[in-house]
Amino acid sequence: MPQGSQQFTPRQLLDAGRHAEAEGRLDLAHQFYRHLADQYGYTSEAAEGRSHLARIGAAGHHPQIWQPNGNAAPALAVDGRPAIAATQRPRHVARRDPYRTGRAVAALVSGIGWLVIAGALSWFAAGAAGEAAQIPALQSLRLAFGVVLQLAGAVLCGAVMVLCGHAARALFDQAHATRELLAITRAKANGDHRQ
């Protein structure tokens, strides 16, 4: 870790390690976790950092990425000499959400369900107000037994639509989270093979 006037809190080191790990930069993540465990050994963040070290394989070769003066270590070519333009482009785990359309359809189904519920309850309220207040404009909305059953059925159908929309959204959220975890696992596996 750079030695200088700038100090990082254990939470900042843990977050930086997680971010580096999510980008597939396991060497950098290892260094953040190792510094956290060495310098802040009795904190809960250090305990979590040690578990991350165990998960990413602390026994592997992790070259020093930064120098004590705070500058980045020079990149090395295959033969061990400094490379001129060797830059590592960070990899993003999840570039876009492939389930946008599904989420939109789920939101649409939920929205229609809420509209059906609101419409049925409004009809019921207008019919009840028309009968109670004897308002001529609302007399056509009389609440006969068949109409009340239809309104109850509409509320039930609307509730089912809302439930289906929420279930579909939860399914898409879970699928997206699984894809992100798979991308992190693949990045970790690729990082282990390169070392």
Z-matrix of the N, CA and C atoms (Angstrom, degrees):
N
C 1 1.440
C 2 1.510 1 108.00
N 3 1.321 2 119.81 1 143.21
C 4 1.453 3 121.32 2 -179.01
C 5 1.526 4 111.01 3 -60.32
N 6 1.329 5 115.82 4 135.81
C 7 1.445 6 121.39 5 176.29
C 8 1.515 7 107.46 6 -96.01
N 9 1.273 8 118.74 7 115.86
C 10 1.447 9 122.08 8 -179.58
C 11 1.504 10 109.48 9 -172.16
N 12 1.304 11 115.95 10 -165.80
C 13 1.453 12 119.68 11 -177.30
C 14 1.522 13 112.12 12 -76.35
N 15 1.340 14 117.09 13 -19.91
C 16 1.453 15 119.46 14 -177.36
C 17 1.523 16 109.81 15 -82.94
N 18 1.331 17 117.27 16 121.66
C 19 1.453 18 122.71 17 178.13
C 20 1.515 19 108.67 18 -113.94
N 21 1.304 20 115.56 19 144.79
C 22 1.449 21 120.81 20 179.03
C 23 1.519 22 108.89 21 -110.57
N 24 1.312 23 115.62 22 146.08
C 25 1.457 24 119.73 23 177.64
C 26 1.524 25 108.67 24 -79.46
N 27 1.325 26 117.26 25 160.47
C 28 1.464 27 119.24 26 177.17
C 29 1.526 28 112.73 27 -57.52
N 30 1.331 29 117.78 28 -37.34
C 31 1.466 30 120.91 29 179.75
C 32 1.524 31 110.35 30 -65.15
N 33 1.344 32 117.92 31 -40.34
C 34 1.455 33 120.92 32 179.12
C 35 1.530 34 110.88 33 -65.20
N 36 1.328 35 116.90 34 -40.48
C 37 1.465 36 119.93 35 178.48
C 38 1.526 37 111.24 36 -64.92
N 39 1.326 38 116.54 37 -41.66
C 40 1.461 39 120.42 38 179.33
C 41 1.524 40 110.70 39 -64.46
N 42 1.337 41 116.50 40 -43.83
C 43 1.464 42 120.01 41 178.85
C 44 1.523 43 111.44 42 -64.58
N 45 1.340 44 116.99 43 -39.46
C 46 1.468 45 120.38 44 178.45
C 47 1.525 46 110.43 45 -65.14
N 48 1.325 47 117.28 46 -38.98
C 49 1.461 48 120.41 47 177.34
C 50 1.515 49 111.99 48 -64.94
N 51 1.309 50 116.82 49 -42.52
C 52 1.470 51 120.61 50 177.89
C 53 1.524 52 111.03 51 -62.52
N 54 1.336 53 115.64 52 -42.40
C 55 1.462 54 120.01 53 -179.59
C 56 1.530 55 110.45 54 -64.04
N 57 1.322 56 116.83 55 -44.78
C 58 1.471 57 120.08 56 178.79
C 59 1.525 58 110.58 57 -63.53
N 60 1.319 59 117.16 58 -39.39
C 61 1.463 60 120.69 59 178.85
C 62 1.525 61 111.22 60 -65.37
N 63 1.319 62 117.21 61 -40.44
C 64 1.463 63 120.95 62 179.67
C 65 1.521 64 111.03 63 -65.66
N 66 1.335 65 117.66 64 -29.91
C 67 1.465 66 121.35 65 178.07
C 68 1.519 67 111.94 66 -83.10
N 69 1.328 68 117.69 67 -2.95
C 70 1.458 69 120.51 68 179.80
C 71 1.514 70 113.03 69 85.14
N 72 1.310 71 119.10 70 11.06
C 73 1.464 72 123.41 71 -179.69
C 74 1.529 73 107.94 72 -95.11
N 75 1.313 74 115.73 73 73.87
C 76 1.459 75 121.08 74 -171.68
C 77 1.519 76 112.64 75 -68.44
N 78 1.350 77 118.32 76 -31.01
C 79 1.459 78 119.88 77 177.42
C 80 1.523 79 110.71 78 -62.09
N 81 1.314 80 115.92 79 -45.21
C 82 1.459 81 120.53 80 179.55
C 83 1.534 82 110.36 81 -66.92
N 84 1.325 83 116.90 82 -42.23
C 85 1.462 84 120.43 83 178.25
C 86 1.525 85 110.39 84 -60.66
N 87 1.336 86 116.36 85 -42.07
C 88 1.470 87 120.86 86 178.27
C 89 1.519 88 110.64 87 -58.14
N 90 1.332 89 117.12 88 -42.48
C 91 1.459 90 119.81 89 -177.66
C 92 1.532 91 111.66 90 -68.40
N 93 1.321 92 116.95 91 -39.39
C 94 1.462 93 118.88 92 176.94
C 95 1.528 94 110.76 93 -63.38
N 96 1.333 95 116.76 94 -46.63
C 97 1.457 96 120.56 95 -179.63
C 98 1.526 97 111.34 96 -64.61
N 99 1.342 98 117.83 97 -40.93
C 100 1.458 99 121.45 98 -179.55
C 101 1.529 100 110.54 99 -64.51
N 102 1.342 101 117.32 100 -44.52
C 103 1.461 102 120.15 101 178.45
C 104 1.527 103 110.46 102 -62.86
N 105 1.307 104 116.66 103 -40.65
C 106 1.457 105 121.27 104 178.12
C 107 1.523 106 110.56 105 -60.50
N 108 1.328 107 116.83 106 -46.36
C 109 1.465 108 121.03 107 -179.13
C 110 1.530 109 111.40 108 -67.49
N 111 1.336 110 117.52 109 -36.75
C 112 1.463 111 120.82 110 -177.88
C 113 1.526 112 112.54 111 -75.69
N 114 1.325 113 117.36 112 -41.97
C 115 1.461 114 120.98 113 -172.78
C 116 1.524 115 114.07 114 -90.49
N 117 1.322 116 117.36 115 -27.89
C 118 1.464 117 121.05 116 -176.23
C 119 1.524 118 109.45 117 -127.26
N 120 1.309 119 116.43 118 50.06
C 121 1.454 120 123.12 119 -169.66
C 122 1.509 121 116.72 120 -58.13
N 123 1.331 122 118.51 121 -26.17
C 124 1.460 123 119.70 122 -174.86
C 125 1.523 124 113.62 123 -101.47
N 126 1.310 125 117.28 124 12.25
C 127 1.465 126 119.77 125 179.65
C 128 1.527 127 109.90 126 -94.70
N 129 1.327 128 115.89 127 161.34
C 130 1.466 129 119.53 128 177.44
C 131 1.528 130 110.33 129 -68.10
N 132 1.349 131 117.11 130 -30.53
C 133 1.457 132 119.92 131 177.79
C 134 1.527 133 110.75 132 -65.19
N 135 1.356 134 116.25 133 -38.23
C 136 1.467 135 119.66 134 178.61
C 137 1.524 136 110.94 135 -65.21
N 138 1.323 137 116.87 136 -38.35
C 139 1.475 138 119.96 137 177.33
C 140 1.525 139 110.09 138 -62.82
N 141 1.325 140 116.15 139 -41.49
C 142 1.462 141 119.32 140 178.12
C 143 1.525 142 110.33 141 -68.45
N 144 1.337 143 116.89 142 -37.34
C 145 1.460 144 120.66 143 176.59
C 146 1.524 145 111.89 144 -61.60
N 147 1.338 146 116.93 145 -39.97
C 148 1.471 147 120.07 146 177.50
C 149 1.530 148 111.14 147 -64.64
N 150 1.341 149 116.87 148 -37.27
C 151 1.469 150 118.15 149 178.14
C 152 1.529 151 110.30 150 -68.00
N 153 1.337 152 117.63 151 -35.24
C 154 1.464 153 120.19 152 175.55
C 155 1.525 154 110.31 153 -66.41
N 156 1.329 155 117.16 154 -38.95
C 157 1.466 156 120.51 155 177.34
C 158 1.527 157 110.81 156 -60.57
N 159 1.324 158 115.93 157 -42.98
C 160 1.461 159 119.36 158 179.26
C 161 1.524 160 110.80 159 -64.60
N 162 1.319 161 116.72 160 -36.28
C 163 1.453 162 119.91 161 -178.25
C 164 1.525 163 112.21 162 -71.30
N 165 1.329 164 117.48 163 -40.89
C 166 1.470 165 118.49 164 -177.49
C 167 1.514 166 112.08 165 -85.76
N 168 1.313 167 117.36 166 -2.90
C 169 1.453 168 120.15 167 175.02
C 170 1.511 169 111.98 168 88.15
N 171 1.324 170 116.12 169 79.79
C 172 1.462 171 120.72 170 -176.88
C 173 1.516 172 112.02 171 -69.62
N 174 1.323 173 118.66 172 -15.38
C 175 1.453 174 120.33 173 -178.32
C 176 1.517 175 112.78 174 -79.43
N 177 1.313 176 118.20 175 -13.62
C 178 1.459 177 121.30 176 -179.25
C 179 1.512 178 112.10 177 -70.18
N 180 1.318 179 116.52 178 172.28
C 181 1.459 180 122.23 179 179.40
C 182 1.519 181 108.88 180 -81.86
N 183 1.316 182 115.90 181 120.33
C 184 1.457 183 121.22 182 179.75
C 185 1.521 184 107.92 183 -127.08
N 186 1.335 185 117.80 184 96.71
C 187 1.453 186 119.79 185 -177.64
C 188 1.528 187 111.37 186 -67.06
N 189 1.326 188 115.07 187 154.54
C 190 1.458 189 120.50 188 178.44
C 191 1.522 190 108.91 189 -67.69
N 192 1.330 191 116.89 190 124.95
C 193 1.444 192 121.17 191 -176.81
C 194 1.521 193 110.79 192 -90.94
N 195 1.313 194 118.43 193 -31.85
C 196 1.457 195 120.22 194 179.20
C 197 1.518 196 109.23 195 -119.16
N 198 1.310 197 115.93 196 160.40
C 199 1.452 198 123.49 197 179.35
C 200 1.526 199 109.19 198 -98.95
N 201 1.325 200 117.99 199 160.10
C 202 1.465 201 119.89 200 179.76
C 203 1.529 202 113.99 201 -57.78
N 204 1.341 203 117.90 202 -25.14
C 205 1.463 204 119.54 203 -179.82
C 206 1.523 205 112.29 204 -81.91
N 207 1.319 206 117.97 205 -0.56
C 208 1.456 207 121.65 206 177.35
C 209 1.514 208 113.90 207 96.76
N 210 1.317 209 118.54 208 -8.95
C 211 1.461 210 120.98 209 178.53
C 212 1.516 211 110.11 210 -82.09
N 213 1.301 212 115.60 211 155.21
C 214 1.461 213 119.78 212 177.96
C 215 1.519 214 109.51 213 -71.79
N 216 1.312 215 116.30 214 146.69
C 217 1.464 216 120.60 215 176.41
C 218 1.517 217 109.33 216 -68.75
N 219 1.318 218 118.14 217 144.15
C 220 1.462 219 119.23 218 179.57
C 221 1.518 220 110.33 219 -66.44
N 222 1.328 221 115.23 220 141.78
C 223 1.459 222 120.09 221 178.57
C 224 1.516 223 108.72 222 -72.40
N 225 1.322 224 116.01 223 142.49
C 226 1.454 225 120.66 224 -178.75
C 227 1.514 226 110.59 225 -110.41
N 228 1.317 227 115.11 226 141.69
C 229 1.452 228 120.97 227 175.61
C 230 1.518 229 108.25 228 -80.15
N 231 1.321 230 116.43 229 -178.77
C 232 1.460 231 121.42 230 -177.87
C 233 1.525 232 111.11 231 -61.26
N 234 1.324 233 117.55 232 -37.35
C 235 1.464 234 120.49 233 -177.51
C 236 1.523 235 113.06 234 -81.21
N 237 1.327 236 119.41 235 1.88
C 238 1.455 237 122.45 236 177.01
C 239 1.512 238 113.98 237 95.14
N 240 1.310 239 118.88 238 -7.57
C 241 1.463 240 121.59 239 178.47
C 242 1.521 241 109.14 240 -83.98
N 243 1.337 242 117.21 241 157.37
C 244 1.473 243 118.72 242 178.71
C 245 1.522 244 111.21 243 -61.80
N 246 1.308 245 115.16 244 133.73
C 247 1.466 246 120.58 245 178.61
C 248 1.519 247 108.72 246 -86.73
N 249 1.318 248 115.63 247 148.52
C 250 1.460 249 119.59 248 -176.67
C 251 1.518 250 110.90 249 -81.97
N 252 1.299 251 117.93 250 -50.24
C 253 1.469 252 120.31 251 -175.11
C 254 1.511 253 111.44 252 -126.36
N 255 1.307 254 116.63 253 43.10
C 256 1.465 255 119.37 254 -180.00
C 257 1.519 256 108.61 255 -91.96
N 258 1.295 257 116.23 256 97.53
C 259 1.463 258 120.69 257 176.90
C 260 1.512 259 108.69 258 -117.31
N 261 1.295 260 114.54 259 140.18
C 262 1.463 261 119.35 260 178.96
C 263 1.512 262 108.44 261 -99.46
N 264 1.283 263 115.26 262 121.27
C 265 1.458 264 120.99 263 -179.84
C 266 1.522 265 108.87 264 -82.90
N 267 1.330 266 117.75 265 126.49
C 268 1.461 267 118.47 266 -178.96
C 269 1.518 268 111.36 267 -65.58
N 270 1.327 269 114.43 268 141.18
C 271 1.449 270 119.27 269 178.54
C 272 1.512 271 109.27 270 -97.26
N 273 1.296 272 114.93 271 134.96
C 274 1.457 273 119.89 272 177.16
C 275 1.518 274 107.89 273 -93.73
N 276 1.301 275 115.43 274 136.18
C 277 1.454 276 120.12 275 -175.24
C 278 1.519 277 110.98 276 -70.48
N 279 1.299 278 117.52 277 -54.43
C 280 1.460 279 120.86 278 -178.58
C 281 1.524 280 107.97 279 -120.53
N 282 1.306 281 116.96 280 108.84
C 283 1.457 282 120.39 281 -174.78
C 284 1.508 283 112.31 282 -79.41
N 285 1.301 284 117.97 283 -38.02
C 286 1.456 285 120.83 284 178.82
C 287 1.515 286 108.23 285 -152.88
N 288 1.297 287 114.73 286 165.90
C 289 1.456 288 120.24 287 -179.45
C 290 1.531 289 108.43 288 -90.83
N 291 1.331 290 117.97 289 111.03
C 292 1.466 291 119.20 290 -179.03
C 293 1.520 292 113.37 291 -75.87
N 294 1.308 293 117.83 292 -3.07
C 295 1.458 294 120.98 293 -175.94
C 296 1.531 295 112.16 294 -109.81
N 297 1.324 296 117.24 295 24.94
C 298 1.461 297 120.32 296 -179.19
C 299 1.523 298 111.74 297 -60.45
N 300 1.318 299 117.26 298 -44.66
C 301 1.465 300 120.87 299 -178.27
C 302 1.525 301 110.29 300 -64.30
N 303 1.317 302 116.74 301 -43.73
C 304 1.464 303 120.12 302 178.58
C 305 1.512 304 112.25 303 -62.22
N 306 1.331 305 116.00 304 -40.69
C 307 1.462 306 119.33 305 177.37
C 308 1.526 307 111.02 306 -64.19
N 309 1.330 308 116.38 307 -39.15
C 310 1.469 309 120.04 308 179.39
C 311 1.521 310 110.84 309 -64.92
N 312 1.332 311 116.80 310 -42.47
C 313 1.469 312 119.82 311 178.60
C 314 1.529 313 110.22 312 -65.32
N 315 1.334 314 116.70 313 -40.08
C 316 1.466 315 119.85 314 178.17
C 317 1.526 316 110.80 315 -62.54
N 318 1.341 317 116.87 316 -41.22
C 319 1.464 318 120.14 317 177.74
C 320 1.526 319 110.85 318 -65.94
N 321 1.329 320 116.93 319 -37.29
C 322 1.463 321 120.75 320 178.58
C 323 1.533 322 110.70 321 -64.78
N 324 1.324 323 116.87 322 -44.28
C 325 1.474 324 120.92 323 179.49
C 326 1.528 325 109.77 324 -62.59
N 327 1.349 326 116.87 325 -43.60
C 328 1.468 327 119.62 326 177.71
C 329 1.521 328 111.03 327 -63.32
N 330 1.327 329 116.85 328 -41.86
C 331 1.459 330 120.44 329 179.34
C 332 1.515 331 112.43 330 -62.15
N 333 1.340 332 116.42 331 -42.88
C 334 1.467 333 119.97 332 177.76
C 335 1.525 334 110.25 333 -63.63
N 336 1.330 335 116.49 334 -40.12
C 337 1.464 336 120.29 335 177.67
C 338 1.521 337 111.93 336 -60.18
N 339 1.342 338 116.12 337 -43.89
C 340 1.464 339 118.77 338 177.96
C 341 1.521 340 111.58 339 -65.30
N 342 1.347 341 117.15 340 -36.98
C 343 1.466 342 119.49 341 177.27
C 344 1.526 343 111.70 342 -64.54
N 345 1.331 344 116.92 343 -40.22
C 346 1.471 345 120.59 344 178.14
C 347 1.525 346 110.22 345 -62.66
N 348 1.337 347 116.80 346 -44.36
C 349 1.470 348 120.44 347 178.88
C 350 1.529 349 110.36 348 -62.35
N 351 1.343 350 116.28 349 -46.91
C 352 1.467 351 119.81 350 -179.40
C 353 1.524 352 111.26 351 -63.13
N 354 1.332 353 117.16 352 -40.60
C 355 1.464 354 119.97 353 179.23
C 356 1.514 355 112.42 354 -64.74
N 357 1.334 356 116.74 355 -42.94
C 358 1.464 357 120.11 356 -179.70
C 359 1.528 358 111.15 357 -65.32
N 360 1.339 359 116.00 358 -43.09
C 361 1.462 360 118.75 359 179.55
C 362 1.527 361 111.45 360 -67.94
N 363 1.335 362 117.13 361 -35.31
C 364 1.474 363 120.32 362 176.61
C 365 1.521 364 110.68 363 -65.24
N 366 1.322 365 116.94 364 -42.41
C 367 1.468 366 121.22 365 178.17
C 368 1.533 367 109.72 366 -60.47
N 369 1.347 368 115.10 367 -44.95
C 370 1.461 369 119.49 368 179.78
C 371 1.531 370 110.65 369 -62.27
N 372 1.345 371 117.62 370 -44.04
C 373 1.461 372 121.06 371 -179.93
C 374 1.526 373 111.16 372 -65.26
N 375 1.336 374 117.27 373 -41.07
C 376 1.467 375 120.30 374 179.26
C 377 1.528 376 110.77 375 -66.47
N 378 1.327 377 117.02 376 -41.25
C 379 1.466 378 120.35 377 178.65
C 380 1.514 379 111.74 378 -65.01
N 381 1.345 380 116.40 379 -41.37
C 382 1.462 381 119.92 380 178.81
C 383 1.525 382 110.43 381 -66.78
N 384 1.333 383 116.89 382 -39.48
C 385 1.473 384 120.11 383 178.41
C 386 1.533 385 110.41 384 -67.40
N 387 1.325 386 116.83 385 -37.82
C 388 1.464 387 120.13 386 179.39
C 389 1.504 388 112.43 387 -64.67
N 390 1.325 389 117.17 388 -38.39
C 391 1.465 390 119.90 389 179.70
C 392 1.518 391 111.61 390 -76.83
N 393 1.315 392 117.06 391 -36.50
C 394 1.465 393 120.02 392 -176.95
C 395 1.525 394 111.46 393 -74.49
N 396 1.317 395 117.11 394 -40.36
C 397 1.456 396 120.29 395 -175.48
C 398 1.523 397 112.64 396 -97.88
N 399 1.298 398 117.53 397 -2.82
C 400 1.468 399 122.45 398 -178.41
C 401 1.531 400 111.46 399 54.25
N 402 1.327 401 115.09 400 49.44
C 403 1.466 402 120.87 401 177.94
C 404 1.518 403 107.92 402 -86.35
N 405 1.331 404 117.60 403 122.60
C 406 1.467 405 119.81 404 -175.27
C 407 1.533 406 113.31 405 -62.86
N 408 1.313 407 117.83 406 -35.31
C 409 1.471 408 119.95 407 -178.31
C 410 1.524 409 111.52 408 -66.34
N 411 1.322 410 116.88 409 -27.05
C 412 1.464 411 120.75 410 -177.79
C 413 1.525 412 113.41 411 -99.64
N 414 1.334 413 117.07 412 3.97
C 415 1.458 414 120.42 413 -179.17
C 416 1.525 415 111.70 414 -65.60
N 417 1.348 416 117.18 415 -27.18
C 418 1.471 417 119.19 416 -180.00
C 419 1.530 418 111.67 417 -70.90
N 420 1.331 419 117.98 418 -14.06
C 421 1.464 420 121.71 419 -179.73
C 422 1.526 421 111.69 420 -98.08
N 423 1.325 422 116.46 421 31.24
C 424 1.457 423 119.55 422 -178.50
C 425 1.518 424 111.16 423 -55.41
N 426 1.301 425 115.43 424 146.16
C 427 1.458 426 121.48 425 -176.45
C 428 1.521 427 110.54 426 -96.75
N 429 1.311 428 115.70 427 78.17
C 430 1.461 429 120.16 428 173.82
C 431 1.533 430 107.88 429 -74.01
N 432 1.318 431 117.31 430 166.90
C 433 1.460 432 121.50 431 -177.61
C 434 1.531 433 111.21 432 -59.69
N 435 1.315 434 117.88 433 -41.81
C 436 1.465 435 121.65 434 179.93
C 437 1.525 436 112.18 435 -65.28
N 438 1.341 437 116.20 436 -36.90
C 439 1.471 438 120.23 437 179.30
C 440 1.526 439 110.11 438 -68.37
N 441 1.326 440 117.23 439 -40.42
C 442 1.473 441 120.48 440 178.84
C 443 1.521 442 110.13 441 -63.20
N 444 1.336 443 117.07 442 -40.59
C 445 1.470 444 119.86 443 177.34
C 446 1.521 445 111.25 444 -64.43
N 447 1.328 446 116.78 445 -40.53
C 448 1.464 447 119.86 446 178.23
C 449 1.529 448 111.29 447 -64.61
N 450 1.334 449 116.77 448 -40.68
C 451 1.463 450 120.06 449 178.82
C 452 1.533 451 110.77 450 -66.19
N 453 1.322 452 117.26 451 -39.66
C 454 1.469 453 120.17 452 176.67
C 455 1.527 454 110.54 453 -63.89
N 456 1.337 455 116.30 454 -40.17
C 457 1.461 456 120.05 455 176.70
C 458 1.529 457 111.79 456 -64.50
N 459 1.336 458 116.64 457 -37.38
C 460 1.466 459 119.95 458 178.55
C 461 1.525 460 110.68 459 -66.38
N 462 1.341 461 116.85 460 -40.90
C 463 1.473 462 119.80 461 177.37
C 464 1.516 463 110.36 462 -63.00
N 465 1.321 464 117.14 463 -41.58
C 466 1.462 465 121.17 464 178.79
C 467 1.525 466 110.92 465 -64.82
N 468 1.326 467 117.61 466 -44.45
C 469 1.474 468 120.82 467 178.37
C 470 1.527 469 110.79 468 -63.10
N 471 1.330 470 116.70 469 -40.41
C 472 1.469 471 119.79 470 177.39
C 473 1.517 472 111.62 471 -62.79
N 474 1.331 473 116.03 472 -40.59
C 475 1.468 474 119.94 473 178.72
C 476 1.524 475 111.06 474 -64.58
N 477 1.331 476 116.84 475 -39.24
C 478 1.470 477 120.40 476 177.66
C 479 1.530 478 110.33 477 -64.70
N 480 1.329 479 117.25 478 -40.25
C 481 1.465 480 120.48 479 178.48
C 482 1.528 481 111.07 480 -64.19
N 483 1.332 482 116.95 481 -42.30
C 484 1.469 483 120.15 482 177.72
C 485 1.525 484 109.97 483 -62.17
N 486 1.328 485 116.24 484 -44.55
C 487 1.459 486 120.75 485 179.38
C 488 1.528 487 111.38 486 -62.13
N 489 1.315 488 117.46 487 -43.32
C 490 1.469 489 120.76 488 178.45
C 491 1.532 490 111.43 489 -63.98
N 492 1.324 491 117.03 490 -39.89
C 493 1.461 492 120.35 491 177.60
C 494 1.516 493 111.99 492 -62.67
N 495 1.331 494 116.52 493 -43.21
C 496 1.466 495 120.09 494 178.38
C 497 1.531 496 111.51 495 -67.54
N 498 1.310 497 117.22 496 -38.97
C 499 1.463 498 120.21 497 178.26
C 500 1.530 499 110.80 498 -64.79
N 501 1.322 500 116.76 499 -41.01
C 502 1.474 501 119.63 500 178.36
C 503 1.517 502 110.47 501 -64.84
N 504 1.323 503 117.30 502 -41.11
C 505 1.474 504 119.38 503 178.87
C 506 1.525 505 110.41 504 -63.71
N 507 1.320 506 117.96 505 -41.69
C 508 1.461 507 121.10 506 177.38
C 509 1.527 508 110.82 507 -62.00
N 510 1.317 509 116.83 508 -38.54
C 511 1.464 510 120.95 509 177.79
C 512 1.529 511 110.89 510 -63.36
N 513 1.335 512 117.08 511 -42.98
C 514 1.458 513 120.19 512 179.21
C 515 1.529 514 111.12 513 -68.79
N 516 1.324 515 117.84 514 -36.88
C 517 1.464 516 120.39 515 176.01
C 518 1.524 517 110.93 516 -62.39
N 519 1.318 518 116.71 517 -43.09
C 520 1.462 519 120.76 518 179.80
C 521 1.525 520 111.12 519 -65.87
N 522 1.317 521 117.30 520 -41.68
C 523 1.461 522 120.49 521 178.42
C 524 1.523 523 111.40 522 -63.43
N 525 1.333 524 116.97 523 -39.99
C 526 1.466 525 120.46 524 178.93
C 527 1.532 526 110.52 525 -66.13
N 528 1.330 527 117.29 526 -42.35
C 529 1.462 528 120.70 527 177.92
C 530 1.524 529 111.21 528 -63.02
N 531 1.309 530 117.32 529 -38.23
C 532 1.466 531 120.93 530 177.98
C 533 1.519 532 110.87 531 -64.73
N 534 1.331 533 117.17 532 -40.88
C 535 1.472 534 120.22 533 177.21
C 536 1.520 535 111.13 534 -62.53
N 537 1.345 536 117.34 535 -40.19
C 538 1.460 537 120.17 536 179.00
C 539 1.527 538 110.84 537 -65.20
N 540 1.331 539 117.12 538 -43.25
C 541 1.466 540 119.82 539 178.02
C 542 1.526 541 111.55 540 -63.07
N 543 1.314 542 116.96 541 -38.82
C 544 1.455 543 120.54 542 177.72
C 545 1.527 544 110.90 543 -64.62
N 546 1.331 545 117.25 544 -39.94
C 547 1.467 546 120.47 545 178.66
C 548 1.525 547 110.71 546 -65.23
N 549 1.343 548 117.56 547 -39.95
C 550 1.462 549 120.61 548 177.72
C 551 1.518 550 110.27 549 -64.90
N 552 1.320 551 117.07 550 -42.76
C 553 1.464 552 120.98 551 179.27
C 554 1.519 553 111.01 552 -63.43
N 555 1.319 554 117.49 553 -42.08
C 556 1.462 555 120.21 554 177.75
C 557 1.522 556 111.49 555 -65.05
N 558 1.344 557 116.79 556 -40.92
C 559 1.462 558 119.49 557 178.09
C 560 1.520 559 110.53 558 -62.66
N 561 1.311 560 116.14 559 -39.75
C 562 1.461 561 120.21 560 178.24
C 563 1.518 562 110.71 561 -65.14
N 564 1.336 563 116.80 562 -43.89
C 565 1.461 564 120.32 563 179.58
C 566 1.526 565 110.97 564 -64.53
N 567 1.319 566 117.97 565 -40.79
C 568 1.460 567 120.81 566 177.69
C 569 1.517 568 111.13 567 -65.81
N 570 1.326 569 117.39 568 -35.95
C 571 1.459 570 120.61 569 177.98
C 572 1.519 571 111.11 570 -67.92
N 573 1.329 572 117.85 571 -36.36
C 574 1.468 573 120.77 572 178.41
C 575 1.518 574 111.13 573 -69.52
N 576 1.346 575 118.36 574 -35.36
C 577 1.449 576 121.02 575 -178.51
C 578 1.525 577 111.08 576 -72.25
N 579 1.336 578 117.19 577 -29.90
C 580 1.454 579 119.62 578 -178.54
C 581 1.512 580 112.68 579 -75.08
N 582 1.321 581 117.29 580 -18.22
C 583 1.459 582 119.30 581 -176.27
C 584 1.494 583 112.75 582 -87.29
